[in-house]
Amino acid sequence: MLGPRQEAQQALFYDFSIEDHVPADHILRTTDGIIDLSGVRAHLA
């Protein structure tokens, strides 16, 4: 790696779970089982 070592890079990453923040009765949980987003996921990969 060229240049100085970047110690602050860890700040770019954080631990976040969407499961902990979306209520069980939220509409997104229902639509997740109905809408197929595999094409979008493949495109973004």
C-alpha distance matrix in Angstrom:
0.0 3.8 6.7 8.5 8.3 10.5 13.4 15.6 13.9 16.5 19.1 18.3 19.8 23.4 26.0 28.7 31.4 33.6 36.3 36.7 37.3 39.5 43.1 44.7 47.3 44.9 45.6 42.0 42.6 45.6 44.1 41.0 43.5 45.1 42.5 40.3 36.9 35.3 35.1 33.2 30.8 30.2 29.6 27.1 25.2
3.8 0.0 3.8 6.9 8.4 10.7 14.1 16.1 15.0 18.1 20.2 19.5 21.6 25.2 28.2 30.7 33.7 35.6 38.6 38.9 39.2 41.4 45.0 46.9 49.3 46.8 47.4 43.9 44.7 47.7 46.1 43.2 45.8 47.3 44.6 42.5 38.9 37.6 37.1 35.0 32.9 32.4 31.4 28.8 27.3
6.7 3.8 0.0 3.8 6.6 8.7 12.2 14.1 13.8 17.2 18.9 18.6 21.1 24.6 27.8 30.4 33.6 35.6 38.6 38.6 38.7 41.1 44.8 46.9 49.3 46.7 47.5 44.1 45.0 48.2 46.6 43.9 46.7 48.3 45.5 43.7 40.1 39.1 38.6 36.3 34.3 34.1 33.0 30.2 29.0
8.5 6.9 3.8 0.0 3.8 6.2 9.2 11.5 12.0 15.1 16.8 17.3 19.7 22.9 26.2 29.0 32.4 34.6 37.5 37.2 37.4 40.0 43.5 45.8 48.3 45.8 46.9 43.6 44.5 47.8 46.5 43.8 46.7 48.4 45.9 44.3 40.7 39.8 39.7 37.2 35.0 35.2 34.3 31.3 30.0
8.3 8.4 6.6 3.8 0.0 3.8 6.2 9.1 9.4 12.0 14.2 14.9 16.9 20.0 23.0 26.0 29.4 31.8 34.5 34.2 34.6 37.4 40.8 42.9 45.6 43.3 44.6 41.3 41.9 45.3 44.2 41.4 44.1 46.1 43.7 42.1 38.7 37.8 38.0 35.5 33.1 33.4 32.9 29.7 28.3
10.5 10.7 8.7 6.2 3.8 0.0 3.8 5.6 5.9 8.9 10.6 11.4 13.7 16.8 20.0 22.9 26.3 28.6 31.5 31.0 31.3 34.0 37.5 39.8 42.3 40.0 41.3 38.1 38.8 42.3 41.2 38.5 41.4 43.4 41.0 39.7 36.2 35.6 35.9 33.2 30.9 31.5 30.9 27.6 26.4
13.4 14.1 12.2 9.2 6.2 3.8 0.0 3.8 5.6 7.0 8.9 10.8 12.6 15.1 18.1 21.3 24.8 27.4 30.0 29.2 29.6 32.7 35.9 38.2 40.9 38.9 40.5 37.4 37.9 41.5 40.8 38.1 40.9 43.1 41.1 39.9 36.6 36.1 36.7 34.0 31.5 32.5 32.2 28.7 27.5
15.6 16.1 14.1 11.5 9.1 5.6 3.8 0.0 3.8 5.4 5.8 7.9 10.3 12.6 16.0 18.8 22.5 24.8 27.6 26.7 26.8 29.8 33.1 35.6 38.1 35.9 37.6 34.6 35.3 38.9 38.2 35.7 38.7 40.8 38.7 37.8 34.5 34.3 34.9 32.0 29.7 31.0 30.6 26.9 26.2
13.9 15.0 13.8 12.0 9.4 5.9 5.6 3.8 0.0 3.8 5.3 5.6 7.8 11.0 14.4 17.0 20.5 22.7 25.7 25.2 25.4 28.1 31.6 33.9 36.4 34.1 35.5 32.3 33.0 36.5 35.6 32.9 35.9 37.9 35.7 34.6 31.2 30.9 31.4 28.6 26.2 27.4 27.0 23.4 22.5
16.5 18.1 17.2 15.1 12.0 8.9 7.0 5.4 3.8 0.0 3.8 5.3 5.7 8.1 11.2 14.3 17.7 20.3 23.0 22.3 22.8 25.8 29.1 31.2 34.0 32.0 33.6 30.6 31.0 34.5 34.0 31.3 34.1 36.4 34.6 33.6 30.4 30.1 31.1 28.4 25.8 27.2 27.3 23.6 22.5
19.1 20.2 18.9 16.8 14.2 10.6 8.9 5.8 5.3 3.8 0.0 3.8 5.4 7.1 10.7 13.2 16.9 19.2 22.0 21.0 21.0 24.1 27.4 29.9 32.4 30.2 31.9 29.1 29.8 33.4 32.8 30.4 33.5 35.7 33.8 33.2 30.0 30.1 31.1 28.1 25.8 27.6 27.4 23.6 23.1
18.3 19.5 18.6 17.3 14.9 11.4 10.8 7.9 5.6 5.3 3.8 0.0 3.8 6.8 10.5 12.4 15.9 17.6 20.8 20.4 20.2 22.8 26.3 28.7 31.1 28.7 30.0 26.9 27.8 31.3 30.4 27.9 31.1 33.0 30.9 30.1 26.7 26.9 27.6 24.6 22.3 24.1 23.7 19.9 19.6
19.8 21.6 21.1 19.7 16.9 13.7 12.6 10.3 7.8 5.7 5.4 3.8 0.0 3.8 7.1 9.3 12.7 14.9 17.8 17.5 17.8 20.5 23.9 26.1 28.7 26.5 28.0 24.9 25.4 28.9 28.3 25.6 28.6 30.8 28.9 28.1 25.0 25.0 26.2 23.4 20.8 22.7 22.9 19.2 18.5
23.4 25.2 24.6 22.9 20.0 16.8 15.1 12.6 11.0 8.1 7.1 6.8 3.8 0.0 3.8 6.2 9.8 12.4 15.0 14.2 14.7 17.7 20.9 23.1 25.9 24.0 25.9 23.0 23.2 26.9 26.7 24.2 27.1 29.6 28.1 27.7 24.8 25.2 26.8 24.0 21.4 23.7 24.2 20.6 20.0
26.0 28.2 27.8 26.2 23.0 20.0 18.1 16.0 14.4 11.2 10.7 10.5 7.1 3.8 0.0 3.8 6.9 10.1 12.1 11.3 12.5 15.5 18.5 20.4 23.4 21.9 24.0 21.2 21.0 24.7 24.9 22.2 24.9 27.7 26.6 26.3 23.9 24.2 26.3 23.8 21.0 23.5 24.5 21.1 20.4
28.7 30.7 30.4 29.0 26.0 22.9 21.3 18.8 17.0 14.3 13.2 12.4 9.3 6.2 3.8 0.0 3.8 6.5 8.9 8.2 9.0 11.8 14.9 17.0 19.8 18.2 20.3 17.6 17.4 21.2 21.4 19.0 21.8 24.5 23.5 23.6 21.3 22.1 24.3 21.7 19.2 22.2 23.1 19.8 19.6
31.4 33.7 33.6 32.4 29.4 26.3 24.8 22.5 20.5 17.7 16.9 15.9 12.7 9.8 6.9 3.8 0.0 3.8 5.3 5.5 7.1 9.3 12.2 13.7 16.8 15.5 17.6 14.9 14.2 18.0 18.6 16.1 18.6 21.6 21.0 21.3 19.4 20.3 22.9 20.7 18.2 21.3 22.7 19.8 19.5
33.6 35.6 35.6 34.6 31.8 28.6 27.4 24.8 22.7 20.3 19.2 17.6 14.9 12.4 10.1 6.5 3.8 0.0 3.8 5.3 5.2 6.2 9.6 11.3 13.9 12.1 14.0 11.3 11.0 14.7 15.2 13.0 15.9 18.5 18.0 18.6 16.9 18.4 21.0 18.6 16.6 20.1 21.3 18.6 19.0
36.3 38.6 38.6 37.5 34.5 31.5 30.0 27.6 25.7 23.0 22.0 20.8 17.8 15.0 12.1 8.9 5.3 3.8 0.0 3.8 5.5 5.7 8.0 8.7 11.9 11.1 13.4 11.2 9.7 13.5 14.7 12.5 14.7 17.9 18.1 18.9 18.0 19.3 22.3 20.5 18.4 21.8 23.5 21.1 21.3
36.7 38.9 38.6 37.2 34.2 31.0 29.2 26.7 25.2 22.3 21.0 20.4 17.5 14.2 11.3 8.2 5.5 5.3 3.8 0.0 3.8 6.1 7.8 9.5 12.7 12.2 15.2 13.6 12.5 16.2 17.7 16.0 18.2 21.2 21.5 22.6 21.5 22.9 25.8 23.7 21.6 25.1 26.5 23.9 24.1
37.3 39.2 38.7 37.4 34.6 31.3 29.6 26.8 25.4 22.8 21.0 20.2 17.8 14.7 12.5 9.0 7.1 5.2 5.5 3.8 0.0 3.8 6.3 9.3 11.6 10.2 13.2 11.8 11.7 15.3 16.5 15.3 18.1 20.6 20.6 22.0 20.8 22.8 25.3 22.8 21.3 24.9 25.9 23.2 24.0
39.5 41.4 41.1 40.0 37.4 34.0 32.7 29.8 28.1 25.8 24.1 22.8 20.5 17.7 15.5 11.8 9.3 6.2 5.7 6.1 3.8 0.0 3.8 6.5 8.3 6.6 9.5 8.2 8.1 11.6 13.0 12.2 14.9 17.3 17.5 19.4 18.5 20.9 23.4 21.2 20.1 23.8 24.9 22.6 23.7
43.1 45.0 44.8 43.5 40.8 37.5 35.9 33.1 31.6 29.1 27.4 26.3 23.9 20.9 18.5 14.9 12.2 9.6 8.0 7.8 6.3 3.8 0.0 3.8 5.5 5.3 9.0 9.3 8.5 11.3 13.6 13.5 15.6 17.9 18.8 21.1 20.9 23.3 26.0 24.1 23.1 26.8 28.1 26.0 27.1
44.7 46.9 46.9 45.8 42.9 39.8 38.2 35.6 33.9 31.2 29.9 28.7 26.1 23.1 20.4 17.0 13.7 11.3 8.7 9.5 9.3 6.5 3.8 0.0 3.8 5.7 8.8 9.3 7.1 9.4 12.4 12.3 13.5 16.1 17.7 20.0 20.4 22.6 25.6 24.2 23.2 26.7 28.3 26.7 27.5
47.3 49.3 49.3 48.3 45.6 42.3 40.9 38.1 36.4 34.0 32.4 31.1 28.7 25.9 23.4 19.8 16.8 13.9 11.9 12.7 11.6 8.3 5.5 3.8 0.0 3.8 6.5 8.5 7.2 8.1 11.3 12.3 13.4 15.2 17.0 19.9 20.6 23.3 26.0 24.7 24.2 27.7 29.1 27.8 29.0
44.9 46.8 46.7 45.8 43.3 40.0 38.9 35.9 34.1 32.0 30.2 28.7 26.5 24.0 21.9 18.2 15.5 12.1 11.1 12.2 10.2 6.6 5.3 5.7 3.8 0.0 3.8 5.5 5.8 7.3 9.4 10.6 12.6 14.0 15.1 18.0 18.2 21.2 23.6 21.9 21.6 25.3 26.3 24.9 26.4
45.6 47.4 47.5 46.9 44.6 41.3 40.5 37.6 35.5 33.6 31.9 30.0 28.0 25.9 24.0 20.3 17.6 14.0 13.4 15.2 13.2 9.5 9.0 8.8 6.5 3.8 0.0 3.8 5.4 5.2 6.4 8.6 10.7 11.2 12.1 15.4 15.9 19.2 21.3 19.8 20.2 23.7 24.6 23.6 25.4
42.0 43.9 44.1 43.6 41.3 38.1 37.4 34.6 32.3 30.6 29.1 26.9 24.9 23.0 21.2 17.6 14.9 11.3 11.2 13.6 11.8 8.2 9.3 9.3 8.5 5.5 3.8 0.0 3.8 5.4 5.1 6.0 9.0 10.0 10.1 12.8 12.8 16.0 18.2 16.5 16.5 20.2 21.1 19.9 21.7
42.6 44.7 45.0 44.5 41.9 38.8 37.9 35.3 33.0 31.0 29.8 27.8 25.4 23.2 21.0 17.4 14.2 11.0 9.7 12.5 11.7 8.1 8.5 7.1 7.2 5.8 5.4 3.8 0.0 3.8 5.7 5.3 7.2 9.5 10.6 13.0 13.6 16.1 19.0 17.8 17.2 20.7 22.3 21.2 22.3
45.6 47.7 48.2 47.8 45.3 42.3 41.5 38.9 36.5 34.5 33.4 31.3 28.9 26.9 24.7 21.2 18.0 14.7 13.5 16.2 15.3 11.6 11.3 9.4 8.1 7.3 5.2 5.4 3.8 0.0 3.8 5.5 5.9 7.1 9.2 12.3 13.7 16.5 19.1 18.5 18.5 21.7 23.2 22.7 24.1
44.1 46.1 46.6 46.5 44.2 41.2 40.8 38.2 35.6 34.0 32.8 30.4 28.3 26.7 24.9 21.4 18.6 15.2 14.7 17.7 16.5 13.0 13.6 12.4 11.3 9.4 6.4 5.1 5.7 3.8 0.0 3.8 5.4 5.0 5.9 9.3 10.6 13.7 16.0 15.2 15.8 18.9 20.2 19.9 21.6
41.0 43.2 43.9 43.8 41.4 38.5 38.1 35.7 32.9 31.3 30.4 27.9 25.6 24.2 22.2 19.0 16.1 13.0 12.5 16.0 15.3 12.2 13.5 12.3 12.3 10.6 8.6 6.0 5.3 5.5 3.8 0.0 3.8 5.6 5.8 7.7 8.6 11.2 14.0 13.3 13.1 16.3 17.9 17.5 18.7
43.5 45.8 46.7 46.7 44.1 41.4 40.9 38.7 35.9 34.1 33.5 31.1 28.6 27.1 24.9 21.8 18.6 15.9 14.7 18.2 18.1 14.9 15.6 13.5 13.4 12.6 10.7 9.0 7.2 5.9 5.4 3.8 0.0 3.8 6.1 7.8 10.0 11.9 14.9 15.2 14.9 17.5 19.7 19.8 20.6
45.1 47.3 48.3 48.4 46.1 43.4 43.1 40.8 37.9 36.4 35.7 33.0 30.8 29.6 27.7 24.5 21.6 18.5 17.9 21.2 20.6 17.3 17.9 16.1 15.2 14.0 11.2 10.0 9.5 7.1 5.0 5.6 3.8 0.0 3.8 6.5 9.5 11.9 14.2 14.7 15.3 17.7 19.4 20.0 21.3
42.5 44.6 45.5 45.9 43.7 41.0 41.1 38.7 35.7 34.6 33.8 30.9 28.9 28.1 26.6 23.5 21.0 18.0 18.1 21.5 20.6 17.5 18.8 17.7 17.0 15.1 12.1 10.1 10.6 9.2 5.9 5.8 6.1 3.8 0.0 3.8 6.2 9.1 10.9 11.1 12.3 14.7 16.0 16.7 18.4
40.3 42.5 43.7 44.3 42.1 39.7 39.9 37.8 34.6 33.6 33.2 30.1 28.1 27.7 26.3 23.6 21.3 18.6 18.9 22.6 22.0 19.4 21.1 20.0 19.9 18.0 15.4 12.8 13.0 12.3 9.3 7.7 7.8 6.5 3.8 0.0 3.8 5.7 7.7 8.7 9.6 11.5 13.2 14.4 15.6
36.9 38.9 40.1 40.7 38.7 36.2 36.6 34.5 31.2 30.4 30.0 26.7 25.0 24.8 23.9 21.3 19.4 16.9 18.0 21.5 20.8 18.5 20.9 20.4 20.6 18.2 15.9 12.8 13.6 13.7 10.6 8.6 10.0 9.5 6.2 3.8 0.0 3.8 5.5 5.3 6.2 8.6 10.0 10.7 12.3
35.3 37.6 39.1 39.8 37.8 35.6 36.1 34.3 30.9 30.1 30.1 26.9 25.0 25.2 24.2 22.1 20.3 18.4 19.3 22.9 22.8 20.9 23.3 22.6 23.3 21.2 19.2 16.0 16.1 16.5 13.7 11.2 11.9 11.9 9.1 5.7 3.8 0.0 3.8 5.4 5.0 6.0 8.5 9.8 10.4
35.1 37.1 38.6 39.7 38.0 35.9 36.7 34.9 31.4 31.1 31.1 27.6 26.2 26.8 26.3 24.3 22.9 21.0 22.3 25.8 25.3 23.4 26.0 25.6 26.0 23.6 21.3 18.2 19.0 19.1 16.0 14.0 14.9 14.2 10.9 7.7 5.5 3.8 0.0 3.8 5.5 5.1 6.1 8.6 9.9
33.2 35.0 36.3 37.2 35.5 33.2 34.0 32.0 28.6 28.4 28.1 24.6 23.4 24.0 23.8 21.7 20.7 18.6 20.5 23.7 22.8 21.2 24.1 24.2 24.7 21.9 19.8 16.5 17.8 18.5 15.2 13.3 15.2 14.7 11.1 8.7 5.3 5.4 3.8 0.0 3.8 5.4 5.1 6.2 8.6
30.8 32.9 34.3 35.0 33.1 30.9 31.5 29.7 26.2 25.8 25.8 22.3 20.8 21.4 21.0 19.2 18.2 16.6 18.4 21.6 21.3 20.1 23.1 23.2 24.2 21.6 20.2 16.5 17.2 18.5 15.8 13.1 14.9 15.3 12.3 9.6 6.2 5.0 5.5 3.8 0.0 3.8 5.5 5.2 6.1
30.2 32.4 34.1 35.2 33.4 31.5 32.5 31.0 27.4 27.2 27.6 24.1 22.7 23.7 23.5 22.2 21.3 20.1 21.8 25.1 24.9 23.8 26.8 26.7 27.7 25.3 23.7 20.2 20.7 21.7 18.9 16.3 17.5 17.7 14.7 11.5 8.6 6.0 5.1 5.4 3.8 0.0 3.8 5.5 5.2
29.6 31.4 33.0 34.3 32.9 30.9 32.2 30.6 27.0 27.3 27.4 23.7 22.9 24.2 24.5 23.1 22.7 21.3 23.5 26.5 25.9 24.9 28.1 28.3 29.1 26.3 24.6 21.1 22.3 23.2 20.2 17.9 19.7 19.4 16.0 13.2 10.0 8.5 6.1 5.1 5.5 3.8 0.0 3.8 5.5
27.1 28.8 30.2 31.3 29.7 27.6 28.7 26.9 23.4 23.6 23.6 19.9 19.2 20.6 21.1 19.8 19.8 18.6 21.1 23.9 23.2 22.6 26.0 26.7 27.8 24.9 23.6 19.9 21.2 22.7 19.9 17.5 19.8 20.0 16.7 14.4 10.7 9.8 8.6 6.2 5.2 5.5 3.8 0.0 3.8
25.2 27.3 29.0 30.0 28.3 26.4 27.5 26.2 22.5 22.5 23.1 19.6 18.5 20.0 20.4 19.6 19.5 19.0 21.3 24.1 24.0 23.7 27.1 27.5 29.0 26.4 25.4 21.7 22.3 24.1 21.6 18.7 20.6 21.3 18.4 15.6 12.3 10.4 9.9 8.6 6.1 5.2 5.5 3.8 0.0
